[in-house]
Amino acid sequence: MKPDMGIYYPMLDALAAKPASLSFLSVRWTDANAWEAAGRAKVLELLDFKPPDTPLNAKCESRIEDEDLILEEISYEMPYGPRTHGFFTYPEARSEKLPAVVALHDHGEFFYYGKEKITKITPEPEILKEYKRRYYGGRSWATELAKRGFAVLVVDSFLWGSRRIPLASVNEELQGGFMEVEEPSEEYIQRYNTLWSTNECPLIVDSVLNAGANWPGIFAYEDGRSVDYLLSRPEVDQNRVGCGGLSMGGLRTIFLAALDPRIRAAFCVGFMTTMRGILRNKIRCPPGHGLLMYVPHLSSHLDLPDLIGLHAPAPLMVQYNEEDELFTREGQYAADHQIAEIYRKAGRPKGYVGRFHPGRHKFDLGMQDEAFDWLELNLAHP
């Protein structure tokens, strides 16, 4: 396959091939703590997203008991947009404070729902059931993790679910084709998802970037706020908090695990590569990742493996799909090797576990069970 950028690809590849200036694998760095401090400071500087301080003012909107679990719909304030709504799920029977996980939902070009994509809800629309079958083996994995004894928080990210953009608030030209469709019918949901997946890069990301922000800066801030909420709960052991997710949830895991030392274990699914590994043919947006993961100048300082390496020496699992349509196999294997070297240099080679699975982009039942077993070893019983 020829490169998407044709004759100019070699120039771009040469730029991407330059060693990242803050890579821990450079001979410059011998002290892991000093490297982590410098790396985190640089990433936060480049993310440069600092909304006004706003109290959480958290509420429990509803509470139900189901299958020995307690499911609370919670909400809290954000400095912008509507309140964030989420699900906090935990075992009804417990004798001590619980290990906890911030479960990070995916993208999937499915904007209408966020938290519901990985949490069991009743009743569940068929369009949501089909989505879970495609990417999660039909399982609501956040709920399944709670059944294993974890407290699990899933909240809607910027633009998804309760934080999606109401059509009545946007330019009338974008509202065409919706007036005759009833919400929340399947047709409405499909049209809504198509509208924003089509306009995501030419409108949403362009607007964010030109305003002086970037998407990772926004979700890194919001996901840190999820940790704030989780640690406010009396059911949670503050020393046993992890995070993880698939796809965009994996990208969010990279930033949250890298930047927040309160995260003691992290699993990243279906989102790990070197920059060179996607630059040739996989960078386009859509259907790739390009602008969604773009932070100005970050790649010259830290590649994605370097970035998640800032989590070292804390436990990390990365799950790769061999035929993942979003990444090249070469880019994934190179990233796996690089992360392993970072953990080796940090003095904890067994702290990183990389696992390759057959198939396309997914977090199927086998991968979930593998990740949950790993979490039990490294978070529930570290």
ChimeraX attribute file (.defattr): number of C-alpha atoms within 10 A of each C-alpha:
attribute: neighborCount
match mode: 1-to-1
recipient: residues
	/A:1	5
	/A:2	9
	/A:3	13
	/A:4	14
	/A:5	13
	/A:6	9
	/A:7	10
	/A:8	10
	/A:9	16
	/A:10	13
	/A:11	11
	/A:12	14
	/A:13	15
	/A:14	10
	/A:15	13
	/A:16	18
	/A:17	13
	/A:18	11
	/A:19	15
	/A:20	17
	/A:21	16
	/A:22	22
	/A:23	23
	/A:24	26
	/A:25	20
	/A:26	11
	/A:27	7
	/A:28	11
	/A:29	14
	/A:30	13
	/A:31	11
	/A:32	18
	/A:33	14
	/A:34	10
	/A:35	17
	/A:36	20
	/A:37	12
	/A:38	13
	/A:39	24
	/A:40	18
	/A:41	13
	/A:42	16
	/A:43	20
	/A:44	15
	/A:45	12
	/A:46	16
	/A:47	22
	/A:48	16
	/A:49	18
	/A:50	12
	/A:51	11
	/A:52	9
	/A:53	8
	/A:54	10
	/A:55	10
	/A:56	18
	/A:57	11
	/A:58	15
	/A:59	13
	/A:60	14
	/A:61	12
	/A:62	11
	/A:63	14
	/A:64	10
	/A:65	13
	/A:66	10
	/A:67	8
	/A:68	12
	/A:69	18
	/A:70	19
	/A:71	24
	/A:72	19
	/A:73	19
	/A:74	21
	/A:75	24
	/A:76	19
	/A:77	17
	/A:78	18
	/A:79	13
	/A:80	10
	/A:81	13
	/A:82	15
	/A:83	18
	/A:84	22
	/A:85	24
	/A:86	25
	/A:87	28
	/A:88	25
	/A:89	27
	/A:90	28
	/A:91	21
	/A:92	15
	/A:93	10
	/A:94	10
	/A:95	7
	/A:96	9
	/A:97	15
	/A:98	23
	/A:99	24
	/A:100	30
	/A:101	28
	/A:102	26
	/A:103	28
	/A:104	29
	/A:105	27
	/A:106	23
	/A:107	18
	/A:108	15
	/A:109	18
	/A:110	20
	/A:111	26
	/A:112	22
	/A:113	21
	/A:114	26
	/A:115	24
	/A:116	21
	/A:117	26
	/A:118	25
	/A:119	26
	/A:120	18
	/A:121	15
	/A:122	5
	/A:123	6
	/A:124	10
	/A:125	12
	/A:126	10
	/A:127	13
	/A:128	18
	/A:129	17
	/A:130	13
	/A:131	16
	/A:132	22
	/A:133	14
	/A:134	15
	/A:135	19
	/A:136	22
	/A:137	19
	/A:138	16
	/A:139	21
	/A:140	18
	/A:141	24
	/A:142	29
	/A:143	25
	/A:144	19
	/A:145	25
	/A:146	24
	/A:147	18
	/A:148	14
	/A:149	19
	/A:150	27
	/A:151	28
	/A:152	29
	/A:153	29
	/A:154	27
	/A:155	28
	/A:156	26
	/A:157	27
	/A:158	21
	/A:159	19
	/A:160	22
	/A:161	21
	/A:162	23
	/A:163	20
	/A:164	19
	/A:165	18
	/A:166	11
	/A:167	13
	/A:168	9
	/A:169	8
	/A:170	10
	/A:171	9
	/A:172	9
	/A:173	7
	/A:174	13
	/A:175	15
	/A:176	10
	/A:177	11
	/A:178	14
	/A:179	9
	/A:180	8
	/A:181	13
	/A:182	11
	/A:183	12
	/A:184	12
	/A:185	12
	/A:186	15
	/A:187	14
	/A:188	18
	/A:189	19
	/A:190	16
	/A:191	16
	/A:192	25
	/A:193	19
	/A:194	15
	/A:195	15
	/A:196	20
	/A:197	20
	/A:198	16
	/A:199	15
	/A:200	19
	/A:201	19
	/A:202	13
	/A:203	11
	/A:204	16
	/A:205	18
	/A:206	15
	/A:207	14
	/A:208	14
	/A:209	15
	/A:210	9
	/A:211	9
	/A:212	10
	/A:213	20
	/A:214	24
	/A:215	19
	/A:216	20
	/A:217	21
	/A:218	18
	/A:219	18
	/A:220	24
	/A:221	19
	/A:222	20
	/A:223	25
	/A:224	19
	/A:225	16
	/A:226	24
	/A:227	22
	/A:228	13
	/A:229	17
	/A:230	22
	/A:231	17
	/A:232	13
	/A:233	13
	/A:234	10
	/A:235	18
	/A:236	21
	/A:237	17
	/A:238	19
	/A:239	14
	/A:240	21
	/A:241	26
	/A:242	27
	/A:243	28
	/A:244	26
	/A:245	26
	/A:246	26
	/A:247	23
	/A:248	21
	/A:249	22
	/A:250	25
	/A:251	27
	/A:252	26
	/A:253	29
	/A:254	30
	/A:255	24
	/A:256	28
	/A:257	29
	/A:258	23
	/A:259	24
	/A:260	16
	/A:261	14
	/A:262	17
	/A:263	25
	/A:264	23
	/A:265	26
	/A:266	32
	/A:267	27
	/A:268	28
	/A:269	28
	/A:270	26
	/A:271	26
	/A:272	27
	/A:273	24
	/A:274	24
	/A:275	22
	/A:276	21
	/A:277	22
	/A:278	21
	/A:279	21
	/A:280	20
	/A:281	18
	/A:282	21
	/A:283	21
	/A:284	17
	/A:285	15
	/A:286	17
	/A:287	14
	/A:288	16
	/A:289	20
	/A:290	17
	/A:291	20
	/A:292	20
	/A:293	17
	/A:294	17
	/A:295	19
	/A:296	12
	/A:297	10
	/A:298	19
	/A:299	21
	/A:300	16
	/A:301	17
	/A:302	23
	/A:303	23
	/A:304	21
	/A:305	23
	/A:306	24
	/A:307	25
	/A:308	25
	/A:309	28
	/A:310	30
	/A:311	25
	/A:312	27
	/A:313	22
	/A:314	18
	/A:315	25
	/A:316	28
	/A:317	20
	/A:318	24
	/A:319	26
	/A:320	29
	/A:321	25
	/A:322	20
	/A:323	15
	/A:324	18
	/A:325	15
	/A:326	22
	/A:327	27
	/A:328	22
	/A:329	19
	/A:330	15
	/A:331	17
	/A:332	26
	/A:333	18
	/A:334	18
	/A:335	23
	/A:336	23
	/A:337	12
	/A:338	22
	/A:339	26
	/A:340	21
	/A:341	18
	/A:342	24
	/A:343	26
	/A:344	17
	/A:345	18
	/A:346	19
	/A:347	13
	/A:348	16
	/A:349	17
	/A:350	12
	/A:351	18
	/A:352	23
	/A:353	17
	/A:354	17
	/A:355	15
	/A:356	16
	/A:357	17
	/A:358	10
	/A:359	13
	/A:360	16
	/A:361	22
	/A:362	22
	/A:363	26
	/A:364	20
	/A:365	15
	/A:366	12
	/A:367	20
	/A:368	20
	/A:369	15
	/A:370	14
	/A:371	23
	/A:372	20
	/A:373	15
	/A:374	19
	/A:375	25
	/A:376	16
	/A:377	12
	/A:378	19
	/A:379	23
	/A:380	20
	/A:381	9
	/A:382	11
